[in-house]
Amino acid sequence: MGTTGTGKGPNLQQQIDILRQQLAQAQRLTALGELVGTTTHEFNNVLMTVLNYAKMGMRHKDAATRDKCFDKILASANRAATITNTVLGMARNRAAGLESTDLTKLVNDTLMLLEREMNKYRIVVEKSFQPIPPAQINGNQIQQVLLNLLINARQAMPGGGRLWIKLSHDAKNNMIDLVVRDNGGGIPADKLPKIFESFYTTKDGPDASGKGGTGLGLSMCRDILESHHGRIRVDSTLGKGTAFTLKLPVAVKAPPKIPSAVRAATKRSAPIPPINMPSGSAGQQPPVGNR
């Protein structure tokens, strides 16, 4: 550790904080590296689709076939743009501030990045998205949490299985619930209380894809949720599967902005003088009749 300008090194708490920041950065880069490896294959699939339909359009001269090819090429290009923008968003070292975020879009974008991996390991993904308000989150961090949970769920079903993702609004507590549930082997009851501890893992090490097994993923997830003033809960039954529930705060609506011209006009406006009613006439309506 370096020393401060006064010649004194950082105290113990400062050293712990520095190490935590370095560990969080290392975890983020590890997740990004794993993601790049996955999305490179996905991006290659998109390019092959573009090439194949471009060749088909060149071979066929009729307008109907060419229009179909153009539609497929356009859809693939949009998919490629989504993949690239999502990876670039994770790669940027953004500030840890929270902002209003479309959580449904974030989940869909994340699933797109892992689509090839889920298909490769025969994982069927089912979505249940209810209408939800924007969430007050750091999109990069929550996406990192979601990637970790999705990869854990895939690893819990080595022979294939089913993965459920649910989004709903807990109006009573003004929170958004994000549930990731698998039908894998489950976590033993004696290990369940320890899974959020640093360096504790239920795995023997990284799997064939080189992912997981460090015991840092779920600990990182818990720290991120706590920094969002949210919560993470796990429910698991041996032989039936595991469900992780993230509770995230709803974005606070900003008060409507009043144009400066309106504010200035309001300040210049004179107060409306009170109406002096004759004695005993309060609440009476003017007579109606022929005038």
Buried (B, 14 or more C-beta within 10 A) or exposed (E): EEEEEEEEEBEEEEEEEEEEEEBBEEBBEBBBEBBBEBBEEBBEEBEEBBEBBBEBBEEEEEEEBBEBBEEBBEBBEEBBEBBEEBBEBBBEEEEEEBEBBBBBEBBBBBBBBBBBBBEEBEBEBEEEBEEBBBBBBBBBBBBBBBBBBBBBBBBBBEEEBBBBBBBBBEEEEEBBBBBBBBBBBBBEEEEBEEBBEEEBBBBEEEBEBEBBBBBBBBBBBBBBBEEBEBBBEBBBEEEEBBBBBBBBBBBEEEEEEEEEEEEEEEEEEEEEEEEEEEEEEEEEEEEEEEE
